[in-house]
C-alpha cells in the first residue's frame, strides 16, 4: 500500500492499534491469572473490560472515517505480549513475578499511550475532530491504567518483591518459605 497522505497514515496506524488491542484482549486474562496480588488481578481484569470498550471505540473511529475496521498485525504488541509470556514462565516468588508483570503491563500501556497520542494528533490535523475526541478518550483511559499500575507497584508490590530477598537461606537457594502480608494473596498458587 502506498501511504501518500497523513489520512492514509492515520488509517494504517488505526489498523495497527486495532491489532494491538485485540492481542491485548487475549493476553490480559493470562496475565491476571498469573498474579498473586488480588488488587493487581482486579486491576488487570478491569482493564480487560476497558480494552473491550476501546476496541468498540476504534470500530467507531473506523466508521467515522468511512473505512472497515481491519487489523494489520502489530508487531510491537506481539513482541510485548511475547515478553510478558516469557516473564510468566519464570520460576519466581509471587511478589517478584507480580512486580515483573506490572513492568510488562506498563510497557504495553506506554506503547498504547504513544500510539493513541499519535493517532489523535493525526486525526485532528486531518480535520477528523470526532475521531480525535474518541481517540483522546482512550488515551485518557490508558493514562489512568498506567497510573493505577504505578500506584500498585509503589504502594506494596515492589516492596514485597524486595522483601523476597529475605526468603533466601544465604546459599542462593530459596528456603521455600513465602511471605504473606495479606495484601497480595501471599503464596497463592498461580494458574499456569
C-alpha positions in Angstrom: 0.0 0.0 0.0 1.2 3.5 -0.9 1.0 5.9 2.1 0.5 9.1 0.2 -1.2 11.3 2.8 -1.5 11.8 6.5 -5.0 10.4 6.4 -3.7 7.2 4.8 -1.0 7.1 7.5 -3.7 7.5 10.2 -5.7 4.7 8.7 -2.7 2.4 8.8 -1.9 3.4 12.4 -5.5 2.6 13.4 -5.2 -0.9 11.8 -2.0 -1.4 13.9 -3.7 -0.2 17.1 -6.8 -2.4 16.4 -4.5 -5.4 16.1 -2.7 -4.3 19.3 -5.9 -4.1 21.3 -7.1 -7.5 20.0 -3.8 -9.1 21.0 -4.1 -7.5 24.4 -7.6 -8.9 24.9 -6.0 -12.3 24.6 -3.0 -11.6 26.8 -4.7 -9.8 29.7 -6.6 -12.8 31.1 -3.3 -14.8 31.1 -1.6 -12.0 33.0 -4.4 -11.7 35.5 -4.4 -15.5 36.0 -0.6 -15.4 36.9 -0.6 -12.7 39.5 -0.8 -13.4 43.3 -1.9 -9.9 44.3 -5.7 -9.7 44.4 -5.6 -5.9 43.8 -3.3 -6.4 40.8 -5.6 -9.2 39.5 -8.6 -6.9 39.9 -6.8 -4.1 38.0 -5.9 -6.4 35.1 -9.4 -7.9 35.0 -11.0 -4.5 35.0 -8.7 -3.4 32.1 -10.0 -6.4 30.1 -13.4 -4.7 30.1 -11.9 -1.3 29.4 -9.9 -2.7 26.5 -13.1 -4.3 25.0 -14.7 -0.8 25.1 -11.6 0.6 23.4 -11.9 -2.0 20.6 -15.5 -0.9 20.1 -14.4 2.8 20.2 -11.8 2.1 17.5 -14.5 0.4 15.4 -16.5 3.7 15.7 -13.4 5.6 14.6 -13.1 3.4 11.5 -16.8 4.0 10.8 -16.3 7.8 11.1 -13.5 7.6 8.6 -15.7 5.5 6.2 -13.3 2.6 6.5 -13.9 -1.0 7.6 -12.5 -2.0 11.0 -9.5 -4.0 9.9 -6.4 -5.1 11.8 -2.8 -5.1 10.5 -0.6 -7.2 12.7 1.0 -5.0 15.3 4.5 -6.5 15.6 5.4 -4.2 18.6 2.5 -5.6 20.6 3.3 -9.1 19.5 6.8 -8.6 21.0 5.5 -7.0 24.2 3.0 -9.9 24.7 5.7 -12.4 24.0 8.0 -10.8 26.5 5.2 -10.9 29.1 4.6 -14.6 28.4 8.3 -15.3 28.9 8.2 -13.5 32.3 5.2 -15.5 33.4 7.1 -18.7 32.6 9.9 -17.8 35.0 10.3 -19.6 38.3 9.8 -16.6 40.6 8.5 -15.8 44.0 4.9 -14.4 43.8 5.7 -10.8 44.7 8.7 -10.8 42.3 6.5 -12.1 39.5 3.8 -9.6 40.3 6.4 -6.8 40.0 7.6 -8.2 36.7 4.1 -8.4 35.3 3.4 -4.8 36.3 6.6 -3.8 34.4 5.4 -5.8 31.4 1.9 -4.2 31.6 3.4 -0.7 31.9 5.4 -1.3 28.7 2.2 -2.2 27.0 0.5 0.9 28.4 3.3 3.2 27.3 3.2 1.8 23.8 -0.5 2.4 23.7 -0.2 5.9 25.0 2.3 6.7 22.3 0.1 5.1 19.6 -3.1 6.8 20.6 -1.5 10.1 21.1 0.0 10.0 17.6 -3.3 8.8 16.0 -5.3 11.5 17.9 -2.9 14.2 16.6 -3.1 13.0 13.1 -6.9 12.8 13.2 -7.1 16.4 14.4 -4.7 17.5 11.6 -6.9 15.7 9.1 -10.0 17.5 10.4 -11.4 14.4 11.9 -12.4 16.0 15.3 -15.0 13.4 16.3 -12.5 10.6 15.7 -9.8 12.6 17.5 -12.1 13.0 20.5 -12.8 9.3 20.6 -9.0 8.6 20.4 -8.4 11.1 23.2 -11.0 9.2 25.4 -9.0 6.0 25.0 -5.7 7.9 25.5 -7.1 9.1 28.9 -8.0 5.6 29.9 -4.6 4.3 29.0 -3.0 7.0 31.1 -5.3 6.1 34.1 -4.3 2.4 33.7 -0.6 3.3 33.8 -1.2 5.4 36.9 -3.0 2.6 38.6 -0.2 0.2 37.9 2.3 2.6 39.2 0.2 3.1 42.4 0.1 -0.7 43.0 3.8 -1.1 42.3 4.8 1.8 44.6 2.2 1.0 47.3 3.2 -2.6 48.0 4.2 -4.9 45.1 7.7 -3.6 44.7 8.3 -3.6 48.5 7.0 -7.1 48.8 9.3 -8.2 45.9 12.3 -6.6 47.6 11.3 -8.4 50.8 11.5 -11.7 48.9 15.3 -11.3 49.2 14.8 -12.3 52.8 13.4 -15.7 51.8 16.8 -16.9 50.6 18.8 -19.0 53.1 22.1 -17.4 52.2 23.3 -20.1 49.8 21.4 -18.6 46.9 18.8 -21.2 47.1 15.2 -20.5 48.1 14.3 -21.7 51.5 10.8 -22.4 50.2 9.1 -20.1 52.6 7.0 -17.4 51.0 5.8 -14.4 52.9 2.2 -13.4 53.1 1.2 -9.9 54.0 -2.4 -10.4 53.4 -2.3 -7.6 50.8 -1.0 -9.7 47.9 -2.6 -13.0 48.4 0.7 -14.4 49.7 1.9 -17.6 48.2 -1.3 -18.5 46.4 -0.7 -20.9 43.6 -0.6 -19.3 40.2 -2.7 -20.7 37.3 0.0 -21.6 34.8 
